[in-house]
Amino acid sequence: MTFTLFEPLMPMPSVTFLSVAHEGLPASEAAAHLAIGWVGILSGLTTVLETGAPLAGPPSV
């Protein structure tokens, strides 16, 4: 897995992009699920960084 931080092509103040890539995984259903999982994780991270509050999750039982 590789994490890459990079600046946007058009400069924007206080903006940084994060890319996550899984390398060497065989094409499979599990690999597709990993990609979907990272979308949720990074979305939650973005929410915390932008608002200071965690993304609302399902209610606890």
Number of C-alpha atoms within 10 A of each C-alpha: 8 8 9 9 10 10 13 11 6 6 9 9 8 6 9 11 9 10 10 14 11 11 8 7 10 8 8 8 8 11 13 11 10 11 13 11 11 13 12 12 11 14 12 17 15 14 14 13 11 10 9 10 11 13 15 8 7 6 5 4 3
